[in-house]
Amino acid sequence: MTNGADPFDLASLIVAHDEANAFEAVVPPIVQTSLFTFGSYDEMVSAYRGEIVRPIYTRGLNPTVRAFEEMLAKLEGGEDALGFASGMAAISSTVLSFVEPGDRIVAVRHCYPDAFRLFGTHLKRMKIEVTYVDGRDEEAMEKAMPGAKLLYLESPTSWVMEAHDVGALAAIARRHGAVSVIDNSWASPIFQRPLSLGVDLVLHSASKYLGGHSDVVAGIVTGSKELVGRIRSEAYPYLGGKLSPFDAWLLIRGLRTLPIRMKAHEAAGLEIAKRLQVLDIVEKVCHPALANRLPPGLTGTSGLFSFIFREGVDIRAFADHLKLFKLGVSWGGHESLIVPGEVVLEQKAQPNSAHTFGIDARSVRLHIGLEGTEALWSDLEAAIAAATET
Ligand SMILES: *Cc1c(COP(=O)(O)O)cnc(C)c1O
C-alpha cells in the first residue's frame, strides 16, 4: 500500500482529466449513460471475458464515477476504491462482504446511528451478532476480539466526539485475524489517513466533507485491491447501491477544495469551541482538540462538535433565535447547522430507541461552516442571551 498523496497537495486533486475523450476540458465530462456499445462481436466478447477492461453498463463501471474513485483512493493512500449511492450503501455492502450467518462483529459504541440500526435489524436477522466496546478501552477491545470477523471503527464519533487510537485498535484486529473498517467521515483524509495507521478499509459518507456543498448523497470505500475487489464482486453489483455519474461529478468538484475547506472548518470550529468552553452556562464542550492531546494519526479537527448547556438555558429559545446557524441534521457543507440533543432523543427508531449514542438531553451539536468565525460567534452570543433571559 502506498502512502498516498500529501493531503495538502492540491495539485494531485486538481488533475482529473479524461485526456483522450474530453476535448482537454479542465473538468471531466459527466458520462451520463446507462450502457456502452461495442464496435464488433469480438470486442464485446473480449469485454465479457475480462480480456479488456472497458465500461459495459454503468452499474458496473462508469468513467465519471471511476475518476472520483481514483481521486479518493489516491487521497487516502488506497490501491482501489468503490463509490456508492450513499454512505449507508458503502457501510452495508462493505460489512456484508465480510460476514456470514453465525459470525460476530465488534463495533465501537456510539457508531453512526443508522449503522447501529443496520446491525440491530438486518444483521441480527441473519444471525450476525455485534458486540459494542468503548474504543478508548484497548483492554476491553482485546477481550472482545477473539473469534470476531470484523472490527467496525468510527473515530472521532459524530456526537460526543470520542477519539480513539486507531492504529492501536487496527493492530488488535490484525492480531485476531479480523478485517478492520473505519468510518472516516468526520476527519476526512485531510486530517486522518487510517490506511497508513494499519486499518484495512476506510469508508466515508461522501455526503459530508468530501462533497462539501450539501448537494449530494454518496459514499465510498477504499483499501487494498484484494479487499475492495471482494466488495466489488460480492455485494456491490447485487445490492446495487451505485453512485450516479452526476453525483460523482459533483464529488470531483468538491474534492478540489477539500484541503482548504477543512482548514477553514478547523480554524473556525476550534475558535468557537474555545469561546464556548469559558462560558458559565456551558457545562462541557465535546471537541477532540479540547479534551486531551489528539490521538496518534489524527492531525487536525473538523467543524463538527457538541457542547452541553447547564440547567437554566432554554434550548428551544436558543435554537429559534439563531439566524446564521440553521436547524438541520447532516453536516460537512458550507453552512453552519445545529441539532439539539433533546430533539434527536425523540426519534423512535428501531431496533432500540432506548440506545442514546451517548447523547445528553442538554447537548447541542454544532457544525461550523464557512461563513466566518466572528459572524457565527455573534449569532451564537445573541441566541445565548435570548435563551438565558429571565
Ligand atoms: C451521514 C453519515 C453516514 C451515512 O451516510 P449517508 O450518506 O447519509 O448514507 C455515515 N457515517 C457518518 C459518520 C455520517 O455522519
PDBQT file of the ligand as one rigid body, heavy atoms in Angstrom, charges set to zero:
ROOT
HETATM    1  C1  LIG A 401     -24.145  10.736   7.403  1.00  0.00    +0.000 C 
HETATM    2  C2  LIG A 401     -23.264   9.698   7.951  1.00  0.00    +0.000 A 
HETATM    3  C3  LIG A 401     -23.271   8.386   7.462  1.00  0.00    +0.000 A 
HETATM    4  C4  LIG A 401     -24.276   7.917   6.456  1.00  0.00    +0.000 C 
HETATM    5  O1  LIG A 401     -24.086   8.500   5.213  1.00  0.00    +0.000 OA
HETATM    6  P1  LIG A 401     -25.256   8.765   4.153  1.00  0.00    +0.000 P 
HETATM    7  O2  LIG A 401     -24.519   9.351   3.008  1.00  0.00    +0.000 OA
HETATM    8  O3  LIG A 401     -26.238   9.684   4.793  1.00  0.00    +0.000 OA
HETATM    9  O4  LIG A 401     -25.870   7.440   3.845  1.00  0.00    +0.000 OA
HETATM   10  C5  LIG A 401     -22.338   7.507   7.959  1.00  0.00    +0.000 A 
HETATM   11  N1  LIG A 401     -21.465   7.873   8.917  1.00  0.00    +0.000 NA
HETATM   12  C6  LIG A 401     -21.446   9.098   9.432  1.00  0.00    +0.000 A 
HETATM   13  C7  LIG A 401     -20.455   9.428  10.498  1.00  0.00    +0.000 C 
HETATM   14  C8  LIG A 401     -22.344  10.058   8.975  1.00  0.00    +0.000 A 
HETATM   15  O5  LIG A 401     -22.350  11.276   9.511  1.00  0.00    +0.000 OA
ENDROOT
TORSDOF 0
